[in-house]
């Protein structure tokens, strides 16, 4: 991004770009951790008998994989958020 593009951005566009960057960074970091877990699982399972092999999630469960009921939204909440999103999109 050039300086002209940066200084011509609206505050909303700027923060959307920042949020997008951090989301991309977080996804790349998660991918790297999951690759490391997968490789470790393969390396360990080579040396274990078939009945005693380790599953990836048993070796390491990451915070973003845990099924925390507090973080899960109900169907109604999800539907309301989607309707709000559609309404906001129509006004633009």
Buried (B, 14 or more C-beta within 10 A) or exposed (E): EEEEEEEEBEEEEEEEBEEEEEEEEEEEEBEEEBEEBEEBBEEEBEEEEEEEEEEBEEEBEEEEEEEEEEEEEEEEEEEEEEEEEEEEEEEE
